[in-house]
Amino acid sequence: MPKKMTAYQKKLEYNNAYNRDNYRSFSIRYGRESEKKIINWLEKQDSIKGYVTELILADMEKAKASHKTSKKTSSKK
């Protein structure tokens, strides 16, 4: 017979399932010595997630603009 779950275990199981279904997690590892500058920079940010998200969104916009520009020049040929 399976062991009865406590209320905490049920909540934990629910939260884990919810997170698995609704989120993606990414992890980056930096070397303390070899990438010290990056670590120090990230630690100065108010929000590392916010900072990285803004960088990605800016890069996506840049790529989209670049793609539009390359389409215009290639269609003129």
HELIX and SHEET records of a PDB file:
HELIX    1   1 ALA A    7  ASN A   22  1                                  16    
HELIX    2   2 LYS A   36  LYS A   44  1                                   9    
HELIX    3   3 ILE A   48  SER A   75  1                                  28    
END                                                                             
